[in-house]
Amino acid sequence: MLSNVPMVRAGDTLILCFEKPQRNDDLKRIADEVTAVLPGVKVAVMEGVTGLAVFRPSEEPAPTVM
C-alpha cells in the first residue's frame, strides 16, 4: 500500500484522497498503518478525488496577498 507514497518526513501532513467516502474504522486503520511506517507524519483525508499529496509547513511566513 505504501510503495507509491511521495517523500514525506516528520512534521509533514500526508493527504490521502479517496473518490468515495470511507468508513471511519477503515480510515483509522489506514492512519495507524501510515504513522507506524512514517512516525511524526500527520494524516488527513479528502473525498471526491483520488491520489496522494504532501503538505509541508514552510519555515518562512506565507506571503501577504493584497
Secondary structure, DSSP 8 states (H G I E B T S, - for coil): --TT-----TT-EEEEEESS---HHHHHHHHHHHHHHSTT-EEEEEESS-EEEEE---SS------
